[in-house]
Amino acid sequence: MASDPADTDQPMPVSLDSELRGDALAVLHDALQWRLTDARWGAVAQAVHAVAEALQSGNADAFRAAVYDLELAGPVRATGIGNTPIVPPPGPVREEINELIQSMGGRG
């Protein structure tokens, strides 16, 4: 049975199993708490955008890969000593993450 694209009850076009959905929501929620350099936030922004595009396109494999890339873009345990400031997510990144969480049925 095909779903109507205008059906607003259908929160996402990708069919996600509960494990993948849970993993994606976990990393998205974690990302809201990350403190990174501006350069790292650039990589996170690209990964978050890729997650959103894969979700909208309905490509589960691309979605899985984008979630993995987002995890890799996050903080690392070993950090260099220096004057590079670490900051919370920039507004546009935070907004896109929250929109993704809500579109996947999670709580932002």
Buried (B, 14 or more C-beta within 10 A) or exposed (E): EEEEEEEEEEEBBBEBEEEBBEBBBEBBBBBBEBEBBEEBBBBBBBBBBBBBEBBEEEBBEBBBBBBBBBBEBBBEEEEEEEEEEEEEBBEEBBEBBBEBBEBBEBEE
